[in-house]
Amino acid sequence: MDKNNEDNMLNIQLINPDAGICDCNDDKCAGCFWPCETCSSTKCGHQCRINRGWKYEVWERQGRK
């Protein structure tokens, strides 16, 4: 993803935290985490996606990728 796309995705997430890809990196996932304490989104992993400067590359769940 180039810098412009990353900036656009960040802007979308700032407006609507439920927009964009879930931290599990499944583009069809509607959110598979407990609601975030900061933004209430079910798409945030261990840390809120809002204003976060990084994203998960791989998410392992019980030994599966």
PyMOL Python script that loads the backbone (N, CA, C, O; Angstrom):
from pymol import cmd

cmd.read_pdbstr("""\
ATOM      1  N   MET A   1       0.859  -1.167   0.000  1.00  0.00           N
ATOM      2  CA  MET A   1       0.000   0.000   0.000  1.00  0.00           C
ATOM      3  C   MET A   1       0.905   1.230   0.000  1.00  0.00           C
ATOM      4  O   MET A   1       1.810   1.337   0.829  1.00  0.00           O
ATOM      5  N   ASP A   2       0.666   2.155  -0.923  1.00  0.00           N
ATOM      6  CA  ASP A   2       1.508   3.351  -0.970  1.00  0.00           C
ATOM      7  C   ASP A   2       1.063   4.374   0.072  1.00  0.00           C
ATOM      8  O   ASP A   2       0.022   4.213   0.710  1.00  0.00           O
ATOM      9  N   LYS A   3       1.857   5.417   0.235  1.00  0.00           N
ATOM     10  CA  LYS A   3       1.628   6.417   1.285  1.00  0.00           C
ATOM     11  C   LYS A   3       0.262   7.096   1.143  1.00  0.00           C
ATOM     12  O   LYS A   3      -0.418   7.318   2.144  1.00  0.00           O
ATOM     13  N   ASN A   4      -0.150   7.432  -0.090  1.00  0.00           N
ATOM     14  CA  ASN A   4      -1.454   8.081  -0.291  1.00  0.00           C
ATOM     15  C   ASN A   4      -2.602   7.180   0.143  1.00  0.00           C
ATOM     16  O   ASN A   4      -3.556   7.643   0.768  1.00  0.00           O
ATOM     17  N   ASN A   5      -2.513   5.893  -0.186  1.00  0.00           N
ATOM     18  CA  ASN A   5      -3.566   4.961   0.222  1.00  0.00           C
ATOM     19  C   ASN A   5      -3.613   4.812   1.737  1.00  0.00           C
ATOM     20  O   ASN A   5      -4.691   4.728   2.325  1.00  0.00           O
ATOM     21  N   GLU A   6      -2.427   4.779   2.375  1.00  0.00           N
ATOM     22  CA  GLU A   6      -2.390   4.688   3.836  1.00  0.00           C
ATOM     23  C   GLU A   6      -3.026   5.921   4.466  1.00  0.00           C
ATOM     24  O   GLU A   6      -3.782   5.805   5.431  1.00  0.00           O
ATOM     25  N   ASP A   7      -2.726   7.101   3.925  1.00  0.00           N
ATOM     26  CA  ASP A   7      -3.317   8.336   4.441  1.00  0.00           C
ATOM     27  C   ASP A   7      -4.829   8.336   4.259  1.00  0.00           C
ATOM     28  O   ASP A   7      -5.564   8.747   5.157  1.00  0.00           O
ATOM     29  N   ASN A   8      -5.296   7.875   3.096  1.00  0.00           N
ATOM     30  CA  ASN A   8      -6.734   7.814   2.843  1.00  0.00           C
ATOM     31  C   ASN A   8      -7.420   6.850   3.808  1.00  0.00           C
ATOM     32  O   ASN A   8      -8.496   7.154   4.324  1.00  0.00           O
ATOM     33  N   MET A   9      -6.808   5.690   4.054  1.00  0.00           N
ATOM     34  CA  MET A   9      -7.385   4.716   4.975  1.00  0.00           C
ATOM     35  C   MET A   9      -7.429   5.292   6.386  1.00  0.00           C
ATOM     36  O   MET A   9      -8.408   5.092   7.105  1.00  0.00           O
ATOM     37  N   LEU A  10      -6.379   6.007   6.787  1.00  0.00           N
ATOM     38  CA  LEU A  10      -6.365   6.630   8.108  1.00  0.00           C
ATOM     39  C   LEU A  10      -7.484   7.656   8.222  1.00  0.00           C
ATOM     40  O   LEU A  10      -8.154   7.727   9.252  1.00  0.00           O
ATOM     41  N   ASN A  11      -7.694   8.453   7.176  1.00  0.00           N
ATOM     42  CA  ASN A  11      -8.770   9.442   7.191  1.00  0.00           C
ATOM     43  C   ASN A  11     -10.134   8.771   7.285  1.00  0.00           C
ATOM     44  O   ASN A  11     -11.009   9.253   8.005  1.00  0.00           O
ATOM     45  N   ILE A  12     -10.326   7.676   6.575  1.00  0.00           N
ATOM     46  CA  ILE A  12     -11.589   6.936   6.642  1.00  0.00           C
ATOM     47  C   ILE A  12     -11.802   6.417   8.060  1.00  0.00           C
ATOM     48  O   ILE A  12     -12.908   6.509   8.592  1.00  0.00           O
ATOM     49  N   GLN A  13     -10.754   5.873   8.676  1.00  0.00           N
ATOM     50  CA  GLN A  13     -10.873   5.327  10.016  1.00  0.00           C
ATOM     51  C   GLN A  13     -11.121   6.419  11.046  1.00  0.00           C
ATOM     52  O   GLN A  13     -11.796   6.177  12.047  1.00  0.00           O
ATOM     53  N   LEU A  14     -10.585   7.622  10.819  1.00  0.00           N
ATOM     54  CA  LEU A  14     -10.827   8.717  11.750  1.00  0.00           C
ATOM     55  C   LEU A  14     -12.287   9.144  11.715  1.00  0.00           C
ATOM     56  O   LEU A  14     -12.866   9.491  12.744  1.00  0.00           O
ATOM     57  N   ILE A  15     -12.880   9.115  10.518  1.00  0.00           N
ATOM     58  CA  ILE A  15     -14.282   9.502  10.368  1.00  0.00           C
ATOM     59  C   ILE A  15     -15.196   8.394  10.877  1.00  0.00           C
ATOM     60  O   ILE A  15     -16.154   8.656  11.605  1.00  0.00           O
ATOM     61  N   ASN A  16     -14.901   7.172  10.497  1.00  0.00           N
ATOM     62  CA  ASN A  16     -15.730   6.030  10.866  1.00  0.00           C
ATOM     63  C   ASN A  16     -14.826   4.871  11.263  1.00  0.00           C
ATOM     64  O   ASN A  16     -14.274   4.205  10.388  1.00  0.00           O
ATOM     65  N   PRO A  17     -14.659   4.611  12.554  1.00  0.00           N
ATOM     66  CA  PRO A  17     -13.757   3.555  12.980  1.00  0.00           C
ATOM     67  C   PRO A  17     -14.146   2.167  12.485  1.00  0.00           C
ATOM     68  O   PRO A  17     -13.293   1.282  12.434  1.00  0.00           O
ATOM     69  N   ASP A  18     -15.403   1.952  12.120  1.00  0.00           N
ATOM     70  CA  ASP A  18     -15.814   0.645  11.619  1.00  0.00           C
ATOM     71  C   ASP A  18     -15.502   0.460  10.139  1.00  0.00           C
ATOM     72  O   ASP A  18     -15.684  -0.635   9.606  1.00  0.00           O
ATOM     73  N   ALA A  19     -15.033   1.517   9.463  1.00  0.00           N
ATOM     74  CA  ALA A  19     -14.651   1.404   8.056  1.00  0.00           C
ATOM     75  C   ALA A  19     -13.264   0.773   7.968  1.00  0.00           C
ATOM     76  O   ALA A  19     -12.483   0.838   8.917  1.00  0.00           O
ATOM     77  N   GLY A  20     -12.970   0.176   6.846  1.00  0.00           N
ATOM     78  CA  GLY A  20     -11.641  -0.382   6.642  1.00  0.00           C
ATOM     79  C   GLY A  20     -11.550  -1.829   7.082  1.00  0.00           C
ATOM     80  O   GLY A  20     -12.522  -2.437   7.529  1.00  0.00           O
ATOM     81  N   ILE A  21     -10.361  -2.349   6.939  1.00  0.00           N
ATOM     82  CA  ILE A  21     -10.130  -3.765   7.194  1.00  0.00           C
ATOM     83  C   ILE A  21      -9.935  -4.034   8.686  1.00  0.00           C
ATOM     84  O   ILE A  21      -9.356  -3.226   9.412  1.00  0.00           O
ATOM     85  N   CYS A  22     -10.426  -5.172   9.112  1.00  0.00           N
ATOM     86  CA  CYS A  22     -10.259  -5.616  10.495  1.00  0.00           C
ATOM     87  C   CYS A  22      -8.785  -5.938  10.745  1.00  0.00           C
ATOM     88  O   CYS A  22      -8.057  -6.262   9.807  1.00  0.00           O
ATOM     89  N   ASP A  23      -8.345  -5.852  11.989  1.00  0.00           N
ATOM     90  CA  ASP A  23      -6.956  -6.167  12.328  1.00  0.00           C
ATOM     91  C   ASP A  23      -6.602  -7.629  12.083  1.00  0.00           C
ATOM     92  O   ASP A  23      -5.421  -7.975  12.116  1.00  0.00           O
ATOM     93  N   CYS A  24      -7.576  -8.498  11.840  1.00  0.00           N
ATOM     94  CA  CYS A  24      -7.270  -9.888  11.490  1.00  0.00           C
ATOM     95  C   CYS A  24      -6.843  -9.998  10.028  1.00  0.00           C
ATOM     96  O   CYS A  24      -6.438 -11.071   9.581  1.00  0.00           O
ATOM     97  N   ASN A  25      -6.929  -8.893   9.279  1.00  0.00           N
ATOM     98  CA  ASN A  25      -6.534  -8.787   7.868  1.00  0.00           C
ATOM     99  C   ASN A  25      -7.431  -9.561   6.911  1.00  0.00           C
ATOM    100  O   ASN A  25      -7.038  -9.811   5.771  1.00  0.00           O
ATOM    101  N   ASP A  26      -8.609  -9.940   7.341  1.00  0.00           N
ATOM    102  CA  ASP A  26      -9.588 -10.569   6.454  1.00  0.00           C
ATOM    103  C   ASP A  26     -10.510  -9.463   5.951  1.00  0.00           C
ATOM    104  O   ASP A  26     -11.280  -8.892   6.724  1.00  0.00           O
ATOM    105  N   ASP A  27     -10.430  -9.158   4.647  1.00  0.00           N
ATOM    106  CA  ASP A  27     -11.197  -8.024   4.115  1.00  0.00           C
ATOM    107  C   ASP A  27     -12.707  -8.246   4.151  1.00  0.00           C
ATOM    108  O   ASP A  27     -13.465  -7.295   3.962  1.00  0.00           O
ATOM    109  N   LYS A  28     -13.163  -9.475   4.388  1.00  0.00           N
ATOM    110  CA  LYS A  28     -14.598  -9.747   4.481  1.00  0.00           C
ATOM    111  C   LYS A  28     -15.090  -9.780   5.929  1.00  0.00           C
ATOM    112  O   LYS A  28     -16.284  -9.943   6.182  1.00  0.00           O
ATOM    113  N   CYS A  29     -14.162  -9.624   6.876  1.00  0.00           N
ATOM    114  CA  CYS A  29     -14.523  -9.696   8.294  1.00  0.00           C
ATOM    115  C   CYS A  29     -15.246  -8.427   8.727  1.00  0.00           C
ATOM    116  O   CYS A  29     -14.812  -7.318   8.417  1.00  0.00           O
ATOM    117  N   ALA A  30     -16.342  -8.597   9.438  1.00  0.00           N
ATOM    118  CA  ALA A  30     -17.108  -7.452   9.947  1.00  0.00           C
ATOM    119  C   ALA A  30     -16.612  -7.002  11.315  1.00  0.00           C
ATOM    120  O   ALA A  30     -17.157  -6.065  11.899  1.00  0.00           O
ATOM    121  N   GLY A  31     -15.588  -7.662  11.821  1.00  0.00           N
ATOM    122  CA  GLY A  31     -15.032  -7.345  13.139  1.00  0.00           C
ATOM    123  C   GLY A  31     -15.110  -8.564  14.033  1.00  0.00           C
ATOM    124  O   GLY A  31     -16.202  -9.058  14.314  1.00  0.00           O
ATOM    125  N   CYS A  32     -13.967  -9.056  14.485  1.00  0.00           N
ATOM    126  CA  CYS A  32     -13.959 -10.305  15.253  1.00  0.00           C
ATOM    127  C   CYS A  32     -13.314 -10.152  16.632  1.00  0.00           C
ATOM    128  O   CYS A  32     -13.010 -11.150  17.285  1.00  0.00           O
ATOM    129  N   PHE A  33     -13.104  -8.919  17.077  1.00  0.00           N
ATOM    130  CA  PHE A  33     -12.507  -8.666  18.386  1.00  0.00           C
ATOM    131  C   PHE A  33     -13.567  -8.116  19.334  1.00  0.00           C
ATOM    132  O   PHE A  33     -14.634  -7.678  18.904  1.00  0.00           O
ATOM    133  N   TRP A  34     -13.259  -8.145  20.629  1.00  0.00           N
ATOM    134  CA  TRP A  34     -14.137  -7.492  21.601  1.00  0.00           C
ATOM    135  C   TRP A  34     -14.165  -6.007  21.295  1.00  0.00           C
ATOM    136  O   TRP A  34     -13.189  -5.490  20.752  1.00  0.00           O
ATOM    137  N   PRO A  35     -15.237  -5.297  21.617  1.00  0.00           N
ATOM    138  CA  PRO A  35     -15.290  -3.853  21.337  1.00  0.00           C
ATOM    139  C   PRO A  35     -14.110  -3.115  21.972  1.00  0.00           C
ATOM    140  O   PRO A  35     -13.755  -3.343  23.128  1.00  0.00           O
ATOM    141  N   CYS A  36     -13.522  -2.232  21.184  1.00  0.00           N
ATOM    142  CA  CYS A  36     -12.370  -1.442  21.618  1.00  0.00           C
ATOM    143  C   CYS A  36     -12.786  -0.506  22.757  1.00  0.00           C
ATOM    144  O   CYS A  36     -13.861   0.092  22.714  1.00  0.00           O
ATOM    145  N   GLU A  37     -11.934  -0.385  23.770  1.00  0.00           N
ATOM    146  CA  GLU A  37     -12.232   0.503  24.896  1.00  0.00           C
ATOM    147  C   GLU A  37     -12.197   1.969  24.485  1.00  0.00           C
ATOM    148  O   GLU A  37     -12.816   2.811  25.135  1.00  0.00           O
ATOM    149  N   THR A  38     -11.467   2.282  23.396  1.00  0.00           N
ATOM    150  CA  THR A  38     -11.322   3.666  22.961  1.00  0.00           C
ATOM    151  C   THR A  38     -12.415   4.093  21.989  1.00  0.00           C
ATOM    152  O   THR A  38     -13.043   5.135  22.176  1.00  0.00           O
ATOM    153  N   CYS A  39     -12.648   3.279  20.935  1.00  0.00           N
ATOM    154  CA  CYS A  39     -13.571   3.707  19.875  1.00  0.00           C
ATOM    155  C   CYS A  39     -14.791   2.797  19.713  1.00  0.00           C
ATOM    156  O   CYS A  39     -15.666   3.094  18.899  1.00  0.00           O
ATOM    157  N   SER A  40     -14.868   1.711  20.457  1.00  0.00           N
ATOM    158  CA  SER A  40     -15.981   0.748  20.432  1.00  0.00           C
ATOM    159  C   SER A  40     -16.038  -0.106  19.170  1.00  0.00           C
ATOM    160  O   SER A  40     -16.993  -0.862  18.990  1.00  0.00           O
ATOM    161  N   SER A  41     -15.038  -0.006  18.290  1.00  0.00           N
ATOM    162  CA  SER A  41     -15.008  -0.825  17.083  1.00  0.00           C
ATOM    163  C   SER A  41     -14.624  -2.257  17.436  1.00  0.00           C
ATOM    164  O   SER A  41     -13.833  -2.485  18.352  1.00  0.00           O
ATOM    165  N   THR A  42     -15.184  -3.224  16.708  1.00  0.00           N
ATOM    166  CA  THR A  42     -14.793  -4.623  16.886  1.00  0.00           C
ATOM    167  C   THR A  42     -13.706  -5.019  15.894  1.00  0.00           C
ATOM    168  O   THR A  42     -13.400  -6.203  15.749  1.00  0.00           O
ATOM    169  N   LYS A  43     -13.121  -4.039  15.211  1.00  0.00           N
ATOM    170  CA  LYS A  43     -12.050  -4.296  14.248  1.00  0.00           C
ATOM    171  C   LYS A  43     -10.662  -3.992  14.801  1.00  0.00           C
ATOM    172  O   LYS A  43      -9.666  -4.224  14.116  1.00  0.00           O
ATOM    173  N   CYS A  44     -10.576  -3.477  16.025  1.00  0.00           N
ATOM    174  CA  CYS A  44      -9.286  -3.162  16.650  1.00  0.00           C
ATOM    175  C   CYS A  44      -8.760  -4.387  17.382  1.00  0.00           C
ATOM    176  O   CYS A  44      -9.503  -5.045  18.112  1.00  0.00           O
ATOM    177  N   GLY A  45      -7.484  -4.694  17.190  1.00  0.00           N
ATOM    178  CA  GLY A  45      -6.849  -5.788  17.926  1.00  0.00           C
ATOM    179  C   GLY A  45      -6.544  -5.350  19.346  1.00  0.00           C
ATOM    180  O   GLY A  45      -7.430  -4.875  20.056  1.00  0.00           O
ATOM    181  N   HIS A  46      -5.287  -5.509  19.766  1.00  0.00           N
ATOM    182  CA  HIS A  46      -4.901  -5.157  21.133  1.00  0.00           C
ATOM    183  C   HIS A  46      -4.789  -3.659  21.359  1.00  0.00           C
ATOM    184  O   HIS A  46      -4.846  -3.197  22.499  1.00  0.00           O
ATOM    185  N   GLN A  47      -4.632  -2.900  20.287  1.00  0.00           N
ATOM    186  CA  GLN A  47      -4.511  -1.445  20.395  1.00  0.00           C
ATOM    187  C   GLN A  47      -5.466  -0.807  19.390  1.00  0.00           C
ATOM    188  O   GLN A  47      -5.651  -1.329  18.290  1.00  0.00           O
ATOM    189  N   CYS A  48      -6.067   0.312  19.759  1.00  0.00           N
ATOM    190  CA  CYS A  48      -7.026   1.001  18.901  1.00  0.00           C
ATOM    191  C   CYS A  48      -6.400   1.371  17.556  1.00  0.00           C
ATOM    192  O   CYS A  48      -5.243   1.788  17.497  1.00  0.00           O
ATOM    193  N   ARG A  49      -7.172   1.214  16.476  1.00  0.00           N
ATOM    194  CA  ARG A  49      -6.682   1.538  15.132  1.00  0.00           C
ATOM    195  C   ARG A  49      -6.635   3.033  14.875  1.00  0.00           C
ATOM    196  O   ARG A  49      -5.901   3.476  13.991  1.00  0.00           O
ATOM    197  N   ILE A  50      -7.400   3.827  15.621  1.00  0.00           N
ATOM    198  CA  ILE A  50      -7.458   5.266  15.406  1.00  0.00           C
ATOM    199  C   ILE A  50      -6.112   5.893  15.754  1.00  0.00           C
ATOM    200  O   ILE A  50      -5.595   5.705  16.855  1.00  0.00           O
ATOM    201  N   ASN A  51      -5.557   6.633  14.811  1.00  0.00           N
ATOM    202  CA  ASN A  51      -4.270   7.322  14.957  1.00  0.00           C
ATOM    203  C   ASN A  51      -3.096   6.386  15.215  1.00  0.00           C
ATOM    204  O   ASN A  51      -2.029   6.844  15.625  1.00  0.00           O
ATOM    205  N   ARG A  52      -3.263   5.101  14.987  1.00  0.00           N
ATOM    206  CA  ARG A  52      -2.161   4.153  15.148  1.00  0.00           C
ATOM    207  C   ARG A  52      -1.302   4.219  13.894  1.00  0.00           C
ATOM    208  O   ARG A  52      -1.835   4.221  12.785  1.00  0.00           O
ATOM    209  N   GLY A  53      -0.006   4.272  14.044  1.00  0.00           N
ATOM    210  CA  GLY A  53       0.891   4.436  12.910  1.00  0.00           C
ATOM    211  C   GLY A  53       1.359   3.140  12.287  1.00  0.00           C
ATOM    212  O   GLY A  53       2.293   3.157  11.486  1.00  0.00           O
ATOM    213  N   TRP A  54       0.751   2.022  12.621  1.00  0.00           N
ATOM    214  CA  TRP A  54       1.161   0.728  12.082  1.00  0.00           C
ATOM    215  C   TRP A  54      -0.066  -0.173  11.955  1.00  0.00           C
ATOM    216  O   TRP A  54      -1.140   0.144  12.467  1.00  0.00           O
ATOM    217  N   LYS A  55       0.112  -1.301  11.262  1.00  0.00           N
ATOM    218  CA  LYS A  55      -0.964  -2.286  11.156  1.00  0.00           C
ATOM    219  C   LYS A  55      -0.370  -3.675  11.286  1.00  0.00           C
ATOM    220  O   LYS A  55       0.823  -3.875  11.058  1.00  0.00           O
ATOM    221  N   TYR A  56      -1.196  -4.620  11.649  1.00  0.00           N
ATOM    222  CA  TYR A  56      -0.742  -5.996  11.771  1.00  0.00           C
ATOM    223  C   TYR A  56      -0.458  -6.557  10.387  1.00  0.00           C
ATOM    224  O   TYR A  56      -1.258  -6.384   9.468  1.00  0.00           O
ATOM    225  N   GLU A  57       0.686  -7.235  10.234  1.00  0.00           N
ATOM    226  CA  GLU A  57       0.988  -7.912   8.975  1.00  0.00           C
ATOM    227  C   GLU A  57       0.461  -9.340   9.008  1.00  0.00           C
ATOM    228  O   GLU A  57      -0.045  -9.843   8.005  1.00  0.00           O
ATOM    229  N   VAL A  58       0.580  -9.987  10.152  1.00  0.00           N
ATOM    230  CA  VAL A  58       0.121 -11.368  10.325  1.00  0.00           C
ATOM    231  C   VAL A  58      -0.568 -11.464  11.673  1.00  0.00           C
ATOM    232  O   VAL A  58      -0.104 -10.893  12.661  1.00  0.00           O
ATOM    233  N   TRP A  59      -1.662 -12.178  11.708  1.00  0.00           N
ATOM    234  CA  TRP A  59      -2.379 -12.390  12.962  1.00  0.00           C
ATOM    235  C   TRP A  59      -2.517 -13.885  13.151  1.00  0.00           C
ATOM    236  O   TRP A  59      -3.166 -14.547  12.341  1.00  0.00           O
ATOM    237  N   GLU A  60      -1.922 -14.436  14.200  1.00  0.00           N
ATOM    238  CA  GLU A  60      -2.040 -15.860  14.486  1.00  0.00           C
ATOM    239  C   GLU A  60      -3.038 -16.065  15.605  1.00  0.00           C
ATOM    240  O   GLU A  60      -2.977 -15.409  16.644  1.00  0.00           O
ATOM    241  N   ARG A  61      -3.948 -16.979  15.377  1.00  0.00           N
ATOM    242  CA  ARG A  61      -4.958 -17.297  16.377  1.00  0.00           C
ATOM    243  C   ARG A  61      -4.898 -18.791  16.642  1.00  0.00           C
ATOM    244  O   ARG A  61      -5.229 -19.588  15.764  1.00  0.00           O
ATOM    245  N   GLN A  62      -4.485 -19.177  17.824  1.00  0.00           N
ATOM    246  CA  GLN A  62      -4.364 -20.577  18.215  1.00  0.00           C
ATOM    247  C   GLN A  62      -3.536 -21.369  17.211  1.00  0.00           C
ATOM    248  O   GLN A  62      -3.909 -22.470  16.804  1.00  0.00           O
ATOM    249  N   GLY A  63      -2.394 -20.779  16.815  1.00  0.00           N
ATOM    250  CA  GLY A  63      -1.481 -21.465  15.923  1.00  0.00           C
ATOM    251  C   GLY A  63      -1.850 -21.413  14.457  1.00  0.00           C
ATOM    252  O   GLY A  63      -1.107 -21.927  13.621  1.00  0.00           O
ATOM    253  N   ARG A  64      -2.982 -20.804  14.121  1.00  0.00           N
ATOM    254  CA  ARG A  64      -3.384 -20.678  12.716  1.00  0.00           C
ATOM    255  C   ARG A  64      -3.101 -19.270  12.245  1.00  0.00           C
ATOM    256  O   ARG A  64      -3.122 -18.330  13.040  1.00  0.00           O
ATOM    257  N   LYS A  65      -2.838 -19.117  10.966  1.00  0.00           N
ATOM    258  CA  LYS A  65      -2.610 -17.788  10.392  1.00  0.00           C
ATOM    259  C   LYS A  65      -3.811 -17.359   9.604  1.00  0.00           C
ATOM    260  O   LYS A  65      -3.820 -16.265   9.039  1.00  0.00           O
TER     261      LYS A  65
END
""", "prot")
cmd.dss("prot")
cmd.show_as("cartoon", "prot")
cmd.util.cbc("prot")
cmd.orient("prot")
